[in-house]
Amino acid sequence: MSMNQYMHPRNIYKQPPNFKQLAIQYPDFRKHATQDLSGKITIDFKNVEALRALTCTLLKKDFGLDIQIPLNKLIPTVPLRLNYILWIEDLLSVAGRTDNIKGIDIGTGASCVYPTIAAKKNQWTMLATEIDPESIKFATENVKRNSLQNLVTVIQVKDTLLNEAVNQHPHEYDFCMCNPPFFSTTQELHPFFKARKQNRPHPRNAFCASVDEVVAKGGEVDYISRLINESKTLGTQIKIYSSMVGHKSTLPPLKKLLREVEVVSFKQTEFCQGHTTRWGLAWTFADIDLTKIPDSLVVAKHKLPKPLYYEVPKRDEVPYKLATVSERLVEIFRGLQFDYQEIKHVSNLVEFVITAFADTWSHQRRKRRERLRVSESSVTLSEDSNCDNNNLSGSDIHKTCDKLAELNCEESGAAVKRGLEDDGFYKKKRLKTDLEDNISSKVYLKAKIGVMKTDSCIGLELTFFEGTGTKEAMHQVLQYLKNNLMKKE
């Protein structure tokens, strides 16, 4: 299944290129174009020369770039590279950076594709690093051929990822980007080495890269871990560090390391294009909350979850009206300490978006018992000490008991697992208590709750948006509503 629909919303390749038009306009591409029986124009994706022609043609047509790539080096797919650059734009926007952008491309390759697109499209100043002499030669020629010497500088480095480059050109940079070697051995290049299914389809495209460009000792985990450790030393000299990730299984150990080196925030995303998915991981030591990228800019390839439905039962003692149910919902939202917003109110429909920062609906009996126990203990202590001054108010007792109940209910193993599965993290510089920070800085549940009237019935529709509590939390909220919505006060 093609995943173009899940590309970055600003990616011009969400609508696939018109091969017929490309063949008419560009002779180099026309040499590799064929027409099938239905009249459709296509190319042989198993042919390396055809892949190179496609890449070079798209760069020329859409960015005005004249790029030469040797057949024995990596031939980049343009939609994927554009996805990455658009995501960098979003990260810089969150950081408040829009002008005079300076970036570093680690391992730019022979095509020098990231720096040339970034310079041509956004006028960014780019430092491109490379180890391989042949790739440096082609990258330098590509920069000159497109008259980008004033924006793109290609330098040769040895083994370090960032330290050597920053020492040679000691500036403050807004970001760095990296397309690391994904594999640790040549054996992993076989498409079925890590296949989840034995009948996994063969790759559609020919292999078009040198082994050194895609294989490194320890694979991408070791490579990106080295980058993270170097970033710890450089700190805020580079505002935002980032890397592409080839395997989803690589993300948990990398995010664990990011927490260990105490980054201020990190964010992951998905790059979807064609029949391929890659991931992006960005982090910072500056006081920038990378998790604030709007959800609309980070399009994941997940089906929208099916809503939960519930028909509100009639109670003789409670008016069965849309307004009554809506008002009762608002009371429950307040009681559960939800942030809520009414987003639609028409004759037969009222919709709310609710946000919960902790599980405030579970274990209500336990919380009531805890309140009673603490209250009785407080009264006993006051009587024993013959004192009238008790510093705990009723609301203080309730808050304390609720937090104790929440702590007793939270299993550390589950909390750790959720932490590893988070797609983002932000550590505030001024922390409150660990518990308060956990409650305030993480969205536990965000959902839409609609109240609708059809014929003689009133129903609820709950749609999950996001949150560390997952869809299970929404099921729990629905059960809470079933137990309390029409209860007589």
C-alpha positions as CSV (number, residue, x, y, z in Angstrom):
1,M,0.0,0.0,0.0
2,S,1.4,3.4,-0.9
3,M,1.8,5.7,2.1
4,N,1.9,9.0,0.1
5,Q,-1.3,10.1,1.9
6,Y,0.7,10.1,5.2
7,M,3.5,12.3,3.9
8,H,4.2,15.7,5.6
9,P,1.2,17.9,4.7
10,R,3.5,20.4,2.9
11,N,5.2,17.7,0.8
12,I,4.7,18.4,-2.9
13,Y,5.0,14.6,-3.6
14,K,1.8,13.7,-1.8
15,Q,0.4,13.7,-5.3
16,P,2.9,11.4,-7.2
17,P,4.9,12.8,-10.1
18,N,3.3,12.7,-13.5
19,F,5.7,10.3,-15.3
20,K,4.1,11.1,-18.7
21,Q,4.8,14.8,-18.3
22,L,8.4,14.1,-17.0
23,A,9.1,11.9,-20.1
24,I,7.8,14.7,-22.4
25,Q,9.9,17.4,-20.7
26,Y,13.1,15.6,-19.8
27,P,15.0,13.5,-22.4
28,D,17.2,11.8,-19.7
29,F,14.1,10.5,-18.0
30,R,12.4,9.6,-21.3
31,K,15.1,7.1,-22.1
32,H,14.0,5.0,-19.1
33,A,10.2,5.4,-19.4
34,T,8.0,2.7,-20.8
35,Q,4.3,2.4,-21.5
36,D,2.2,-0.6,-20.4
37,L,-0.9,-2.0,-22.1
38,S,-3.2,0.4,-20.2
39,G,-1.2,3.4,-21.4
40,K,0.4,4.1,-18.1
41,I,4.0,5.5,-18.1
42,T,6.4,3.9,-15.6
43,I,10.0,3.0,-15.1
44,D,11.9,-0.1,-14.1
45,F,12.5,0.5,-10.4
46,K,15.0,-2.4,-10.4
47,N,17.2,-0.4,-12.8
48,V,19.7,1.8,-11.0
49,E,20.1,4.1,-13.9
50,A,16.4,4.6,-14.1
51,L,16.3,5.5,-10.4
52,R,19.1,8.0,-10.8
53,A,17.3,9.5,-13.8
54,L,14.1,9.9,-11.7
55,T,16.0,11.5,-8.7
56,C,17.9,13.9,-10.9
57,T,14.8,14.8,-12.9
58,L,12.7,15.6,-9.8
59,L,15.6,17.7,-8.4
60,K,15.8,19.7,-11.6
61,K,12.0,20.1,-12.1
62,D,11.0,21.0,-8.5
63,F,14.1,22.7,-7.1
64,G,16.0,23.9,-10.1
65,L,19.0,21.7,-9.1
66,D,21.4,20.1,-11.6
67,I,22.8,17.2,-9.6
68,Q,25.2,14.5,-10.8
69,I,25.4,11.1,-8.9
70,P,27.7,8.2,-9.6
71,L,26.0,4.9,-9.9
72,N,28.1,3.3,-7.2
73,K,26.9,5.8,-4.5
74,L,23.7,6.3,-2.7
75,I,20.9,7.6,-4.9
76,P,18.5,9.5,-2.6
77,T,14.7,9.3,-2.9
78,V,13.6,12.9,-3.1
79,P,10.2,12.6,-1.3
80,L,11.9,11.2,1.8
81,R,14.6,13.9,1.8
82,L,11.9,16.6,1.5
83,N,9.9,15.0,4.4
84,Y,13.0,15.4,6.6
85,I,13.7,19.0,5.6
86,L,10.0,20.0,6.2
87,W,10.2,18.4,9.6
88,I,13.3,20.5,10.4
89,E,11.4,23.6,9.3
90,D,8.7,22.7,11.9
91,L,11.3,22.1,14.6
92,L,12.9,25.5,13.9
93,S,9.5,27.2,14.0
94,V,8.9,25.8,17.5
95,A,12.3,27.2,18.5
96,G,11.3,30.6,17.1
97,R,14.0,30.5,14.4
98,T,13.1,31.6,10.8
99,D,15.9,33.7,9.5
100,N,19.7,33.3,9.0
101,I,19.5,29.5,9.6
102,K,22.7,27.6,9.9
103,G,22.7,23.8,9.7
104,I,25.0,20.8,9.5
105,D,24.5,17.7,7.4
106,I,26.4,14.8,8.7
107,G,27.6,12.4,5.9
108,T,26.2,14.4,3.0
109,G,27.1,11.8,0.3
110,A,27.9,12.4,-3.3
111,S,24.6,14.0,-4.1
112,C,24.8,16.6,-1.3
113,V,21.1,16.4,-1.5
114,Y,20.0,17.8,1.9
115,P,22.3,20.9,1.8
116,T,21.5,21.8,-1.8
117,I,17.7,21.5,-1.3
118,A,17.9,23.4,2.0
119,A,20.0,26.2,0.3
120,K,17.9,26.4,-2.8
121,K,14.5,26.2,-1.2
122,N,15.1,28.0,2.1
123,Q,18.4,29.9,1.7
124,W,19.8,28.1,4.7
125,T,23.6,28.2,5.2
126,M,24.8,24.5,5.4
127,L,28.0,22.8,6.4
128,A,28.2,19.4,4.7
129,T,30.6,16.8,6.2
130,E,31.8,13.6,4.5
131,I,34.5,11.0,5.0
132,D,34.7,9.4,1.5
133,P,37.0,11.2,-1.0
134,E,34.9,10.3,-4.1
135,S,31.7,11.5,-2.4
136,I,33.5,14.8,-1.4
137,K,34.5,15.4,-5.0
138,F,31.0,14.9,-6.4
139,A,29.4,16.9,-3.6
140,T,31.7,19.8,-4.1
141,E,31.1,19.8,-7.9
142,N,27.3,19.7,-7.3
143,V,27.5,22.7,-5.1
144,K,29.6,24.6,-7.7
145,R,27.4,23.5,-10.6
146,N,24.4,25.1,-8.9
147,S,26.3,28.3,-7.7
148,L,25.6,27.6,-4.1
149,Q,29.2,28.1,-2.8
150,N,28.0,31.1,-0.7
151,L,25.5,28.9,1.2
152,V,27.0,25.3,1.2
153,T,30.4,24.3,2.4
154,V,31.6,20.7,1.9
155,I,34.4,19.6,4.3
156,Q,36.2,16.3,4.8
157,V,36.3,14.8,8.3
158,K,37.8,11.7,9.7
159,D,35.8,9.7,12.3
160,T,33.9,12.1,14.5
161,L,30.4,13.0,13.7
162,L,30.2,16.6,14.9
163,N,33.3,17.6,17.0
164,E,35.7,17.9,14.1
165,A,33.3,19.8,11.9
166,V,32.4,22.3,14.7
167,N,36.1,22.8,15.5
168,Q,36.9,23.6,11.9
169,H,33.9,26.0,11.6
170,P,33.2,27.2,15.1
171,H,29.8,28.8,14.9
172,E,26.5,28.4,16.6
173,Y,24.2,26.2,14.6
174,D,20.5,26.0,14.5
175,F,20.3,22.3,13.7
176,C,22.1,19.2,12.5
177,M,20.7,16.4,10.4
178,C,22.0,12.9,9.7
179,N,21.1,10.0,7.5
180,P,23.0,7.2,9.3
181,P,24.1,3.7,8.1
182,F,21.1,1.6,9.1
183,F,22.8,-1.8,9.2
184,S,25.6,-3.3,11.3
185,T,26.6,-6.1,8.8
186,T,26.2,-6.8,5.1
187,Q,24.0,-9.8,6.1
188,E,21.4,-7.4,7.3
189,L,21.1,-5.9,3.8
190,H,19.1,-9.0,2.8
191,P,15.5,-7.9,2.9
192,F,14.4,-11.0,4.9
193,F,17.0,-10.7,7.7
194,K,14.7,-8.9,10.1
195,A,11.4,-9.6,8.3
196,R,8.4,-9.9,10.5
197,K,6.7,-12.3,8.0
198,Q,8.2,-15.0,5.9
199,N,6.1,-14.0,2.9
200,R,7.2,-10.4,3.0
201,P,7.3,-8.9,-0.5
202,H,10.7,-8.3,-2.2
203,P,11.9,-4.7,-2.2
204,R,10.5,-2.8,-5.2
205,N,13.6,-0.7,-5.8
206,A,17.1,-1.8,-6.7
207,F,19.8,-1.5,-4.1
208,C,21.7,1.7,-5.0
209,A,24.4,2.6,-2.5
210,S,27.9,1.6,-1.5
211,V,28.3,-0.7,1.4
212,D,30.1,1.9,3.5
213,E,27.2,4.2,3.2
214,V,24.7,1.8,4.7
215,V,26.7,-0.5,6.9
216,A,28.7,0.6,10.0
217,K,29.9,-1.2,13.1
218,G,27.1,-1.5,15.6
219,G,24.5,-0.3,13.0
220,E,22.4,2.8,13.5
221,V,22.0,2.2,17.3
222,D,25.8,2.7,17.9
223,Y,26.0,5.4,15.3
224,I,23.2,7.6,16.6
225,S,24.3,6.8,20.2
226,R,27.7,8.3,19.3
227,L,25.9,11.3,17.9
228,I,23.9,11.7,21.2
229,N,27.1,11.5,23.3
230,E,28.9,14.1,21.1
231,S,25.8,16.3,21.4
232,K,26.1,16.1,25.2
233,T,29.6,17.7,24.9
234,L,28.5,20.4,22.5
235,G,25.4,21.3,24.4
236,T,23.6,24.4,23.0
237,Q,26.2,25.2,20.4
238,I,23.8,23.3,18.1
239,K,20.3,24.2,19.1
240,I,18.5,21.1,17.7
241,Y,20.1,17.8,17.0
242,S,18.4,15.3,14.7
243,S,18.8,12.0,12.9
244,M,16.8,9.7,10.6
245,V,16.1,6.2,12.0
246,G,15.7,3.2,9.7
247,H,14.3,0.7,12.2
248,K,11.5,1.3,14.6
249,S,13.1,-1.1,17.1
250,T,16.1,1.4,17.3
251,L,14.0,4.1,19.0
252,P,13.5,2.8,22.6
253,P,17.3,2.4,23.4
254,L,17.9,5.8,21.8
255,K,15.2,7.5,23.8
256,K,16.5,5.9,26.9
257,L,19.9,7.3,26.2
258,L,18.4,10.8,25.6
259,R,16.9,10.7,29.1
260,E,20.2,9.5,30.6
261,V,22.2,12.4,29.0
262,E,19.4,14.8,30.4
263,V,18.2,16.5,27.2
264,V,15.7,19.2,27.8
265,S,13.3,17.7,25.2
266,F,13.1,15.3,22.3
267,K,10.6,14.5,19.6
268,Q,10.1,11.6,17.2
269,T,8.1,11.5,14.0
270,E,7.4,9.2,11.0
271,F,8.5,9.8,7.4
272,C,6.1,8.0,5.1
273,Q,6.6,7.9,1.4
274,G,5.9,5.4,-1.3
275,H,6.1,1.9,0.3
276,T,8.7,2.9,2.9
277,T,8.5,4.3,6.4
278,R,11.4,5.9,8.2
279,W,11.5,7.7,11.5
280,G,13.0,11.0,12.7
281,L,14.4,11.7,16.2
282,A,15.3,15.2,17.3
283,W,16.5,16.5,20.7
284,T,17.9,19.6,22.3
285,F,19.8,20.9,25.4
286,A,18.3,24.4,24.9
287,D,15.1,25.4,26.6
288,I,13.0,24.5,23.7
289,D,9.9,22.3,24.0
290,L,10.1,20.2,20.8
291,T,6.9,18.4,21.7
292,K,4.9,21.5,20.8
293,I,5.0,20.7,17.1
294,P,1.3,20.7,16.2
295,D,-0.2,17.2,15.6
296,S,-1.4,18.3,12.2
297,L,2.3,18.6,11.1
298,V,3.2,15.1,12.2
299,V,1.0,12.7,10.2
300,A,1.3,9.2,11.4
301,K,0.0,6.2,9.3
302,H,-2.5,5.0,11.9
303,K,-6.1,4.4,11.2
304,L,-8.4,6.8,13.1
305,P,-9.7,4.8,16.1
306,K,-13.3,3.8,16.0
307,P,-15.4,5.9,18.5
308,L,-17.1,4.4,21.5
309,Y,-20.9,4.7,21.6
310,Y,-23.2,4.7,24.6
311,E,-26.9,5.2,24.7
312,V,-27.8,7.2,27.8
313,P,-30.5,5.4,29.8
314,K,-33.6,7.2,30.9
315,R,-34.2,7.8,34.6
316,D,-37.5,8.9,36.0
317,E,-35.9,11.3,38.5
318,V,-33.6,13.0,35.9
319,P,-34.9,15.0,32.9
320,Y,-34.0,13.3,29.6
321,K,-32.9,16.3,27.7
322,L,-29.7,17.1,25.6
323,A,-29.1,20.2,27.8
324,T,-29.4,18.2,31.0
325,V,-26.9,15.5,29.9
326,S,-24.5,18.2,28.6
327,E,-24.6,20.1,31.9
328,R,-24.1,16.9,33.8
329,L,-21.1,16.1,31.6
330,V,-19.5,19.5,32.4
331,E,-20.0,18.9,36.2
332,I,-18.2,15.5,35.8
333,F,-15.4,17.2,33.8
334,R,-14.9,19.7,36.6
335,G,-15.0,17.0,39.3
336,L,-12.4,14.9,37.4
337,Q,-10.2,18.0,36.9
338,F,-10.4,17.8,33.1
339,D,-9.5,20.7,30.8
340,Y,-12.5,20.9,28.5
341,Q,-13.7,23.0,25.7
342,E,-17.1,23.1,24.0
343,I,-16.3,23.0,20.2
344,K,-19.8,22.6,18.8
345,H,-23.3,23.4,20.0
346,V,-26.2,22.9,17.6
347,S,-29.8,21.8,18.1
348,N,-29.1,18.0,18.3
349,L,-25.4,17.9,19.0
350,V,-22.9,19.2,21.6
351,E,-19.2,18.3,21.4
352,F,-16.4,18.7,23.8
353,V,-12.6,18.2,23.6
354,I,-11.3,17.0,27.0
355,T,-7.8,16.7,28.3
356,A,-6.8,14.8,31.4
357,F,-3.3,15.0,32.9
358,A,-3.7,12.1,35.3
359,D,-6.1,9.2,36.0
360,T,-8.6,10.9,38.3
361,W,-11.5,8.5,37.6
362,S,-10.1,5.2,38.7
363,H,-10.3,3.7,42.2
364,Q,-12.9,6.1,43.6
365,R,-13.7,3.8,46.4
366,R,-10.1,3.5,47.4
367,K,-9.8,7.3,47.4
368,R,-13.0,7.7,49.5
369,R,-11.6,5.1,52.0
370,E,-8.3,6.9,52.1
371,R,-10.0,10.3,52.8
372,L,-12.1,8.7,55.6
373,R,-9.0,7.1,57.1
374,V,-7.0,10.3,57.0
375,S,-9.9,12.4,58.3
376,E,-10.4,10.0,61.3
377,S,-6.7,9.9,62.0
378,S,-6.7,13.7,61.9
379,V,-9.6,13.9,64.4
380,T,-8.0,11.4,66.7
381,L,-4.7,13.2,66.7
382,S,-6.4,16.5,67.4
383,E,-8.3,15.0,70.3
384,D,-5.3,13.2,71.8
385,S,-3.1,16.4,71.6
386,N,-6.0,18.6,72.8
387,C,-5.2,21.1,70.0
388,D,-7.5,23.1,68.0
389,N,-5.1,24.1,65.2
390,N,-5.2,21.6,62.4
391,N,-3.3,22.8,59.4
392,L,-4.9,20.4,56.9
393,S,-8.1,21.7,55.2
394,G,-10.6,19.4,53.7
395,S,-9.4,20.2,50.2
396,D,-5.8,19.5,51.3
397,I,-6.9,16.1,52.7
398,H,-8.7,15.2,49.5
399,K,-5.7,16.2,47.3
400,T,-3.3,14.3,49.5
401,C,-5.4,11.2,49.5
402,D,-6.0,11.2,45.8
403,K,-2.3,11.4,45.1
404,L,-1.6,8.6,47.6
405,A,-4.3,6.5,45.9
406,E,-2.8,7.3,42.5
407,L,0.7,6.4,43.6
408,N,-0.6,3.1,45.1
409,C,-2.3,2.3,41.8
410,E,0.6,3.1,39.4
411,E,2.7,0.2,38.6
412,S,6.3,1.2,38.0
413,G,6.8,-1.3,35.2
414,A,3.9,0.1,33.2
415,A,5.1,3.7,33.8
416,V,8.5,2.8,32.5
417,K,7.0,1.1,29.4
418,R,4.8,4.2,28.7
419,G,7.9,6.4,29.0
420,L,9.8,4.4,26.4
421,E,6.8,4.5,24.0
422,D,6.4,8.3,24.3
423,D,6.9,10.0,21.0
424,G,8.1,13.1,22.8
425,F,9.5,14.4,26.1
426,Y,10.0,17.8,27.7
427,K,11.8,18.4,31.0
428,K,10.9,21.7,32.5
429,K,13.8,23.6,34.0
430,R,11.8,24.6,37.1
431,L,10.5,21.3,38.4
432,K,7.8,21.1,41.1
433,T,7.6,17.7,42.7
434,D,8.1,14.6,40.6
435,L,4.4,13.8,40.9
436,E,3.2,17.3,40.0
437,D,5.5,17.5,37.0
438,N,4.4,14.1,35.8
439,I,0.8,15.2,36.1
440,S,1.3,18.6,34.5
441,S,3.7,17.9,31.6
442,K,2.1,14.7,30.2
443,V,-1.2,14.4,28.5
444,Y,-2.7,11.3,29.9
445,L,-5.9,11.4,27.8
446,K,-7.1,13.7,25.1
447,A,-10.5,12.8,23.5
448,K,-13.6,14.2,21.9
449,I,-16.9,13.6,23.6
450,G,-20.1,14.2,21.7
451,V,-23.7,14.3,23.0
452,M,-26.3,13.7,20.3
453,K,-30.0,13.3,20.2
454,T,-31.6,11.0,17.6
455,D,-35.3,10.4,17.6
456,S,-36.1,9.7,21.2
457,C,-32.6,8.7,22.3
458,I,-29.6,10.5,23.6
459,G,-26.2,9.0,23.0
460,L,-22.5,9.6,23.8
461,E,-19.7,9.3,21.2
462,L,-16.1,9.2,22.5
463,T,-13.2,9.5,20.1
464,F,-9.6,9.0,21.3
465,F,-7.0,11.5,20.1
466,E,-3.8,10.9,22.1
467,G,-2.3,10.3,25.6
468,T,-0.1,8.0,27.5
469,G,-3.2,6.4,29.0
470,T,-3.9,5.0,25.5
471,K,-7.4,3.9,24.4
472,E,-7.8,1.9,27.6
473,A,-8.1,5.2,29.5
474,M,-11.0,6.2,27.3
475,H,-12.8,2.9,28.0
476,Q,-12.3,3.6,31.7
477,V,-13.8,7.1,31.3
478,L,-16.8,5.7,29.5
479,Q,-17.4,3.2,32.3
480,Y,-17.2,6.1,34.8
481,L,-19.8,8.0,32.8
482,K,-22.0,5.0,32.7
483,N,-21.9,4.8,36.5
484,N,-22.3,8.5,37.2
485,L,-23.8,10.4,34.3
486,M,-27.5,9.9,35.2
487,K,-27.0,9.3,38.9
488,K,-29.4,11.4,41.0
489,E,-27.4,13.8,43.2
